[in-house]
Amino acid sequence: GSSSVLLIASYLTIVGIWAASQVVVIPYVVHLMILVNAIMYAGCHESMHLLKEHDVKEGEEKPEKDVMRKEDAYQFPLVGSVSLFSLYLAVKFLGTEYVNLLIGGYFGLVGCAAVTATISPLVGLALKSKKDMGWQWELKHPFPEWIGGPSPWDLGASFTLADFVAFIGSATTCIYYLTQGKPWYLNNVLGICFCLQGIARFSLGTYKIGAILLVGLFFYDIFWVFGTEVMVTVAKNLDGPIKILFPKSLERDEDGKLPMSLLGLGDIVIPGFFIALLLRFDAHQASVNKKVIDVHAS
C-alpha cells in the first residue's frame, strides 16, 4: 500500500542524505529536518509490529519489545541524571581516553546488533531466504543488567542466513569504526540504527506514562543543558555514537578535524517513543472502527 511505499521512501531518504553529506555541505537545519523526520517515519511505522501481540495465536512467538512502567517513567530523569553526571565526572577526572575506550567497546557490541537488525530484512529480500540456521548458543556478558540486559544473551533464536550475512557486514563496519578513529559518517550509521531499533522495539505502554516521561525529561533537559555545562561537556568529549553529527564544512581545520554540529540521540528517540504510541493507537482505532462498520453493514 501507500504506507509501504512511504516507508521504503523514508529509508531511501536516510541513505540518500547520508551519502550526499559525504560530498556536499548540507545546511544544518535542512539536514537535521530531513534526516530526523525520515528516521521518525521509518521507526514509528516499524513499531507497528508491536500491535500484533494482540492477535498472536497459541504457539506463536510474541513480538520482541520492552514496555515502560509508570515507576520507570518517574525514575528515568533521576537515573539519567546520575548516569550523565557520572560520565561528566569520569571525563573530568579520568580523562576522555579511558572513558572513550570503555564506551567504544560497549557501543561496538551493541552497535553491531543494531546494524544487524536494521539491515537484515533488506539482506533477506536480496537473498530471498528466511531459512532458520538452527543455531542455539548463548553469550555471557560482564555488563550490569540495567546496561546489557539479562546475561547470557540468547543469540540463537531465529537466526537466519540473512541475519548471518548482515552480522558479518555489521561486525566489519563496527571494527572499522573502532580501529579507524571513529569517522563521523560511521558514527551516524550506528546512531541512525540505534534510533530506528529503539523506536521500533520500545513501547511506552500508555499515554499517561508517556506524559510523565516527557514532562520529567523536559525539566531534566532544562537543568543539564541550560543550567550547567554537564550535558554539552559530555556530548563534546565522548567520542561515541550517542549523537548524530552534521558537518558544517568538508574542509578540515588546523587540527585535522571537521567542524560539526550535533544532535543527541535522545532528542530523536524519546519523542519517537511517544509518536510511535500515537501511531499505534490510531491504527488500533482504525481497525476497531472498521470492524464496527462491517458489523453494522452486515
N, C-alpha and C positions, 0 to 999 in steps of 0.2 A: 504494500500500500504506500500512500504518500509519506507516512511516518518512517517507513523503511528507507525510502529514497532520501529523506532529510537526514536520517541517522547516518547513512553512508556519506552524504554530503558533508556532515559535520566532521566525520573522521578525515575525509579528504581535505577539508579546510584546515584541520590541525596539522596534517602532514605538509600541506602546501605552504602555510605561513611559516612553519618551522624551517622548511627548505629555503624559502625566499629570504628569511632573515639571515641566512649564511652569506648572501651575496649582495643584498641591498639593505640600506638603513631604513627601517620602517618606523615612522613616528610612534613614540611610546604609547600614546592614548589609542591610536588606531590598532597597533599591535596587541595591546592588552585587551581591548574590547572584542576584537575578532577571536583571539585565542581563547579567552575566558568563556565567552558565550558559546563557542563550539564545544569546549570541554563540558560546560554545564549541560548543553543539549544532549551530548552523547552519554555522559554519565547518568543523567536523570532518566533517560529512556532505557539505558541498560538496566537500571534498577527496577524496571517493570517486572522482571522475572520474580521479584520478591512477592508479587501478588499471587503467584501460582501456588504458594503454600496453602492457600485456602481450598485449592482444587486437587491437592495431592491425594492419589488413591493409595490404598493399603499396599505396602510392599515397595512403594516408590520412594526415592530419596527426596527429602525436602531441600529447597534452595539453601545454599550456604549464606548465612547472614549473621550480623551482630545487631542486637537490639538494645538501645539505651534505656535504662530505667530512670525514674524520676530522681532517685538518690544520686545516680551518676551525673545527671544534669546539674544538680545542686553542687556537687563536689568538683565538677570539671574545671571551673575557673580557679579553684583553690589548688587542685593537683597541677594544673597548667602553670600556675604562678610559682609553685615550689620547683617544678622542673625547669622553668625558664630561669629563675634566679640561681638555681644550682649550676646551670650551664654558664651563666654570667660569671659566677664566682670561679668556675673552672677555667674560663677564658682569661680572667684577670690574674689568677694566682698560679695556675699550672701552665699557662701558655696555650696558644692555639694549636701548636704542633701535636701535642699528645691528645688533646680533645678531638681534633680532626681525624687523627689516626683511629680512635675508637669509633667515632661517628661514621667514618668512611667504611670501616669493616661491617658495621651493623647495616648501614644503608646499602652496601653492596649485596648482602644476602637478601634483604627484604626487597630491594630494587629488582633483583633477578626474578623473584617470584611475581612481582607486579608486572614487569615487562612480559614475562611468560604468559600470564593470564590475559594480558591485553592483546597480544599478537597471535595467541594460539588459535582463536576462531578463524582468523584470516589464513593462517597456515593450513588449517583443516580444510578450508574451501579450496585452497590450491592443490593440496594432496588428495582431496576427495576421499579422505579416510577418517573414520571415527572409531576405529577398532581399539578396544582396550588392550593394553600390552600385558595386563595381568600381573604387574609388579606390586608387591606388598612389602614395603620397608619403611622404617621409621628413623628419624634423626633427632638425637638428643641435643638440646641447645643450652648454653650456660646463662641465658638471659632471664631476668625476673619475669614472672608470668604477666605482669602489667605491661611489659615491653614486648616480649616474644610470644606470649600466649602459653598454653599448656605444653609441657615437654613430656614425651617427644613429639615432634611434628610428624603427622601421618602424611607421607609423601607418595603413598602407593595407591591412593583411592582414585579410580577412574583416570589413570594416567594413559593417555592415548599417544599414538605416533606423532600427531600434530603437537601435543604437549612436549614430547621429547625433542622434536626439531626446534620448537620455539624456545625451549630451555637452553639448548646449545647456543642459539643466537643471542639469547638474553645474557647468558653467562659470559660469552665473548665480549658483548657490549660493556658489561659491568667491570670485567677485568681490564679492558682497555681504558675505561673511565677512571679506574683507581690507579692505574700504572702510568697514565699519560698526563698527569697533572689536573685531572678532573675538568676537562674542557666544558665550557658553558653549554654548548649545544647538546652534549650527552647529559649534562645536569638537567636540562629541560626535558629530555626524553624520559628520564626517571621521574621527574616531578610531574609531568603530564600523566604518566601511567599510575602514579600514586593517587592523583586526583580522580582519575577515571574509575579505578578499582575501589577507592574509598567510598565514593558516591554510589557506585553500583551495588556494593555489598553491605552497606551500613544502613540501619533503619532507626529513625528517632522513635518510632512506635506510635506516639500521639502528638497532636498539636500542642498540648499543654507542656509536654516535655521539651518540644522544640522551642516554645516561647521562653521557658525557664532558661534553657541553654543560651539562646540568643541574647536575652537580657543580661545574664551573667557575663557573657563574653563581651558585651557592649562596654560594661564598666571595666572589665579586665583590659581591654584594648586601650581605653582612655588612660588608665593608670600607667600601664607599662610602656605605651608608645609615646604619649604626650607628657606624662608626669615624670618619667625617668628616662635615662639613656639605655636602660637594660635591653629592651626589645631590639633597638637599632644596633646596639653593640653586638648582640648575639647573631643577628641576621647578617651583619657585615663580616664577622670574623669566622663564623662556622662555614667551612668550605664543603657543603654537602647539599644534596637535592632536597632541601627544605624550602626552596623558593624557586620561582620562575624568573629567569634573567632576560632582560631586554637590552640589547646593545644600543648605545647611543651613537656609536661610530664603529666602523670596521678597521680603523687605524689605531694601532696600539700606542700607548703613551710612553714616556721615558722609562718606566719600569717594565715595559713589555706587556702591559695589561690593557684590556679593552674597557672603556668607560661603560658602566652598566647601570640600569635602573632595575629594581626588583619588586616582586610581589610574593609575599609569603603564601605557602600552600593552604594555610588555614583560612585565608581570605577567599579562597575558592571552595574548599571542601565544606566548611561549616555552613555557609549559605546553601551550598549544593545539597546537603542533607535535607534541609527544610524544603527546598524547591522540589526535590525528588519525592518527598512525602506528599506535597500538594498534587503533584502529577499522578501519583498512585491513587490518591483519594478521588481525583477527577475520573480516572479510568474505572475505578470501582463504582462510582456513582453512575457513570455512563452505562456500565454493564447491568447494574440493578434497574435503572430506568428502562433499558431495552427489554429486560425480562418482564417488567410491569406492562409495557406497551404490548408485548407479544401475548401476554395472558389476556388482556382486555380485547385484543384484536381477535383472539380465538373464541 
